[in-house]
Amino acid sequence: TRGPACEPFLVSALGQVLEATGDKSKSVKDAADCASRSIAEMMSPFAVEAVLPALLSGLSVKAKPAHKEATLRLIQGLAEKAPASIGHVLVTLTMPVAELTCDIKKDVKEAATSCMTAICNCTGNKDLEPFLPFVVKAAQTITNTHECVEKLAGCIFVQNVESPALAAMLPVLSRGLNDKVEEVKRTCCLIVDNMCKVVEDPAAVIPIMSKLEPLVKAACEKMSNPEARNMAERALKTLHKSAEGAESKMVVESEAFALIKQTLDDKFSDSEDFTATAHYIASLASMATNMRSFDSELWKSGVGLVAPFSDVIEAIRTRMEVAAKPKEEIEEEDTDGVDLYKGSFSLAYGTLTLLRDTKMHLKRDRFYGLLGPNQCGKTTLMRAIANEQLEGFPKRDELKSVFVEHEIEDEEVGVQDDGFPILSVDKPGWWWVMHTCNDVYQVENKVNEEQVKELMKSI
């Protein structure tokens, strides 16, 4: 078998081929090294997850030095060929690769340093780029760790921090949070706080949560300096907040396999080779789905390798995209009236994201209220709509938007325990009805609070 049809079987053999790079015979070692690189070059970028067990085996303590070196060179090549795929599994790779940067064997150490540099370049974060050389060095000595932590404390994170960027920081944060020096621990907590503040997608934090949360929590409990403890508590709170509302659904290989089998229907064969290929295609489809990579051309070249899978790959892609979406709230079916706007939008204020992919449905001749606590962005949202600054919202030539601000002065509504007045411009609904009737429209027969409340009850 030649071409894409042989890929599932070659990829499944990669672990054994890599292991043979540690053979005593030079000819076997050289042949295995050449074969492993050839497999990596021809395989789909979405096969990285499928070969992950083979890669981790080559990075383990039990692996022979030549096996480790070959694996590190292979990962480096994959990072250059498919940075997005390596970025997706970075949380699994960074720690074992970082540990090998201080291996006793010179060749392994050099290969690990080159590999660490390559995988750190898969973060896709411009803010981190100047600091990545320090991150690579940090794993080698404790002095380098201290220097890196100090440098990272000065990094201003503006770009959205995603999972690969957080994963790349794990080795240095892990060493720093386990350090005996409290100032180093405190600075690591500051870095965690700074990074997590600009995480837009809560799902990005989930892969690193199990590794990072216990370290930050331990810093909260064990540090004696009150100021350092406060910093750790703040970092832990920010870490938890950044993960709130994570809705990302990960699709496993077995789900993808069942969907592929269902799509192929009577074209599916129970033969051993066909089933093995189907499982491999399912692993590619599940990784592409979990990476949220749904480009049709990429699926044709990287998932639908051979017939009959290639014949139905668009149907599989569409169904996998639907399967990956979190279960949304069921909207009340309302077919009456004309839609003015139905879609989703995002809202930012400075470097802070107030709303992300927020759904809104507006109909003609309806009244809507905007509810939320103080400082949550209600006025910012209305101004953004009026100024045509709201991403995804129709412009004024499509949908007329007018924003009228009131100039009502604040009013004392209570007194705090310390004697200071509580001021507010927020008024209950009945007050606004009464104010509109009496002061705005200046009705002849003034309405009072009791009348308005009684009317509102009947409505």
N, C-alpha and C positions, 0 to 999 in steps of 0.2 A: 504494500500500500504506500502511495506517495501523496505529497501535498497535505492539505488541511485534514483529510480523512485519517491520517496517522497521528495527528496532534494529540488526541485524547490518550493514546497508548504511550506515546513518548513522554508526555507530561507526567503520567502516572509512574513512569520509571525514573524520573529525575532524582528522587531520593537515593536510589541504589547507584545511579551513575555518579552522583556527587560523592557518595561514600567511597567509591572506587578511586577517587583522587588521592586517598590516603594509602593506597596500596604500595607495597614495598617495591614492586616492579615498576621501573621508570616508564616502560612502554605502555603498561596498563594505566598508570597515573596520567600520562600525557593524552592518551586516547580518551579517558574519562573526562579530563578537563576540556578537551576540544568538543566532545559530545554534549556536555552540560551547557557550554556556551551556545552551541548550535540550537539546542532545545529552547533556551531562553530567548534567543533572537527570533525564532519562528513562532513562538506561542503567542496567543492573544494577550493583550494588556489586561484583560479581565480574568486571566488565569492565575494572577499573583496570589489570590486567596487559596486557590487549589494547591499551589506548591508551597504554601506557608509552612506546613508541617516538615517538609523536606529541608527548608531553609533554617528553621529553628533547630532541627536535629544537627545541622552542620555548624551551628553556633554554640552548641552545648559543651559543657565541660568534658564530656566523654569523647567528643570528636577529636580525631588526630589533627595535628597542626596543619598539615597539607589540606585536609578536608575543610577546616575552618577558613583557611586562606582562599580556597576555591569558592566557598560559599559567599564570603565577603565580596570577592570580585564579581560574582554573579549578581548579588544584590545591588552593587554599585552600577552595573550595566543596566539592570532593570530600572533603577532610579533615573538614569539618563534617558532610557527608552520610554518609560511610562511613569512620569513623576506623579500624576494624579492617582494612579493605582497604588504606588508605594506610599503616597501620602495617606491613603485610605487605611493602610495596615500599619502605619508608623507607630501607633501606640503599642503594638506587639513587638516591633523590631528595635526601637531605640535603646531599651535597657540592655538586651544581650549584646548588641553591637558596641555600645558604650563601654561595657565591661571588658571587651577584647582590646580596647585602645590602650590598656595597660598590661597586655599579655606578656609573659616572659620571653616568648619567641619574637624576634625582631620582625620577621616577615609577616607574622599574624598581626602584630601591633601596627605596622605600616599599612597593611591592607584594611584593618579596622578603622584607622584614622581617615583614610581616603573614602571608605564606605560611609562613615559617619558624616563626613562633609557632604557627600552626594545625597544622602537621605534627608539631611537637614535642609538642603536646598529645595526639597519637595514641599515645604510648608506653604509656599505661595503668599507669605506675609512680608510686605516691603519694609514694615517697621522693624522687623527682626533681622533683616539681611545684614546690617553692619555688625551685629552681635554674634552671628553664627560661628565665626572662627573661635571666639571665646567659649561658646557652648561646646564645640568639639574638643577643645583643650581641657575643659573643666573636668572631664571624666578621668583624666590621666593622673592628676595630683590634687591634694587638698588645697594647695596654694592657688592652683589654677581655678578651683571651684570658688574660692573666696573672691578672686579677681573678677570672675565671670558674674557672680551675684552682684557685686558692686557696680559693674558696668550695666547689667540689666535693670538695676534700680533706676537708672537714668533714661531708660527707654520710654518714650511717649507713645503709647498705643492709640492710634487713630483708626486704622483699618480694622474692619471686622475680624475678630480672632476666631479661627475655625479649628476643628479637631486636630489637623496636622501640626499647627503651630503649638497647641497645648501639648501634644505628644512629644514634640522635639525638646520641650523644656523639662520633661519628666526626669531625665538623668541628673541634670544640675539641681533641680528643685528637690529631688529625692536625697541627694548627698547634702545639700544645704540644710534641709529640714532635719536631717539626722546629725548635723554638726554639733559639737560641744559648745561652740561659741554662740551665745544668745543673740548677738547683734546680727550674725549671719542668718539665723532662723527668722529673726524679725524682718530682715530685708527680703528673704524668700517669701514671707507672708505678704509683704508689700507688692512683690511682683505678681503673686497670685491674684491679689486684689485688683491691681491695675489691668491685668489681662482679662479677668472675668467680667470687668465692668463693660468691656466693648464686645462681649459675645452676643451676637444677634440671635443665633439659632440655639435654643437650649439643648437640642440633641447633640451639639458639638461637645458638650461637657460630659455627657454620659460615659463615653469610653474611658476617660481618665479619672472619673469620680472615685472608683474603688481603690485606685492607687494613691491619689492625692489627698482625699478627704481624711483618712486615718493619720497622715503625717501632719496636716494642719491642726487637726483635733488634738493630737499629742502635744503640739507646740502650745496650744491654749492651756493645757493642763500642767505642763512641766516647767514652763519658763517662770522664773522668779520675778523678773522685772515687770512691774505693772503696765508700763507703757508698751512693752513688747507683747505682753499678753493681750492687751487691748487691740493691738495691730493684728494679732493672730485671730482673735474673735471676729474682727471686722472682715478679715480675709475669708474665714469660714462662712460667715453670713453672705458675703458676696458670691462665694462659690455655690452655695445652696440656691441663692436667688437666680443665678445665671442658668441653673438647670431646671428651674420651675417651668412647668407647662410643656415639657419635652413630649412631642407627639410623633416623633419619627418612628416609623414602623420598619423593622429589619426583616427582610424576607430570607428564609433559610432555603438551602438547596432542595430539601424534600418538598417544600411548597412549590418551588419552580418546576421540579420534576413532574409533580402531579398536574400542574397547569399545562406543561408541554405535552404530556401524554393525552390529556383531554383535548387539546387543540389538534393534535395529529389524528386522533380518532382511529379509524381503521388503517391508517398508514403506519401506525406504531407496530413494531415487531418485538416479540419476546426473545429474540435470539440474543446470545451473550454479548456479542460485539455491538449490536444495535443499542442494547440497554446501557452498556458501558459508555457509548457515545452520548446517549440521551442524558445520562447522569453528568457527564462533563459539560454538555451544553447548558444544563440546569445550573451548574456551579458558575459558569460564565454569566448567565442571565441574572442570577441572584446577586453577584458582585456588582454588575453594571447597575442593577436596580438600587442596591444599597448605597452606591456612589451617587445616586440620582442623575445618572448619565443616560438620557433617553433619546439621544440623537439617532435618527433612523439610519444614517450612513454608517455610524460606528457599530450599530447592532448588526448590520449586514456583513461588515468586514470582521468584527470581533466576536460575534456570538453565533450568528447563523452560518457556520463554517461549511457545512455540507448538506446536500439534499437528504431527506425531505425537510430538514429543519429550516434550511434557507428559503424554502417555498412559503413557509408560514411565519417567518421571523417577525414580520410587521404586526401580525395578529398577536403573537407572543409578547412583543414589546408593549403593545397597547394594553394588554391585560395585566402585564407586570407593573406597568405604571399605575394602573388603577389599584392593584393589590398593595402597592407601597404607600398609598395615601392613608393617613389616619382616619378613623371613623369620625365623620363630621356630625355635628348636631343636626337633628332632623328639623328642617324648617317647616313651619305651618304652610300647607299648600294654599296659595292665594293667587288665583288666576284672574281675579277682577282688577280692573284699572290698568292704566298705562305705566309701564316702567320708565322712570326717569334715569335711574342708574342701578345697575346690578353688577357688582364686581368686588375686587379687593384692592386695598391701597396700603402704603406704608407712610409713616410720618416720623421725621427726625427733627430734633431741636439741638442745634450745635452738634456735638459728637454723640449725643444721646438718642437712641432709637425709642420713640414713645409708642409707636404702633407698627407692627410688622405683619404684612399679609392679612390685614383686617377686613372682614367681609361686611358689606353694606348693601342694602336693597331699599331703594327709595321709589315710591309710586306717586303719580300725580294726584292732587286733591287729598293728600293725607297730611296729618300733623305728626311730627316726631319730636321726641325729647332727647337731650344729650345728658346722660347722668354719669357722675363720677366724683371722687373726692377732690379736695383742693389740690392744685399743682399737678394734676394728672395729665393736663394737656388739652382741656376742653376748648379754651379760648384759642390756643395755638392751632388746634384743628380747624376751627371756624375761620380764623384769619388765613390759614393756608388754603382753604377752599376758595375764599374770596379773592386771594392774590394769585390764584392758579399755580400754587406751589405744591399741591398735593399729588404725589406720584400715583398715577393710575386713575385719577379722578377726571371727568370730562372738563374741557376748557369752557370758557364763557360763551363761545360761539355755538357750543352744543347744548349747554345747560346753564341758564341764567342763575347766578348766585349773588345774593346781596347780604352783607353782614352789617347789622346795626348794633353798635355798642352803646350801652347805657352809661350815664355818668352819675350813678347813684352813690352817694357817699356812704362810708361804712357807718354802722350803727352799733351801739353798745347792747349786747344781748345777754350779758351775764358778767359775773365777777369771779376771778380765780381765787384760790385759797390764799395767795400772797397779796391779794388786794388789787391786782392789776385788772383792768377791764378786758372782757372778751369782745372783740369787735368782729363784725361780719357784714358782708354785702349779700349773703345768701338769704333768700326769703322763701317762705312756703308757697305752695301753688295758689292757695286762696288769696294770699296777699297780692300776687301778680294780677289775678283776675280783678280784684278790687281796685288796684292802682290803674290798670288799663281802662276800666270803665269810668272811674271818677276823675283821674288826672289826665289820661291821654285823650279819651273820647269826650270827657266832661259831660257825661249823661245828665239829663235834667233831674231825674230822681236818683240821688246818690244811693249806692248799694253799701251794705255793711257786712261785717265778717260773718254773722250768723246766716244771712241770706245766701252768701256765696258758698259757705260750707254745706248748707242744706241742698243747694242746687247741685254741687259736686257729688254729694251722696247719691242723688237720684240718677246721675249720669253713670 
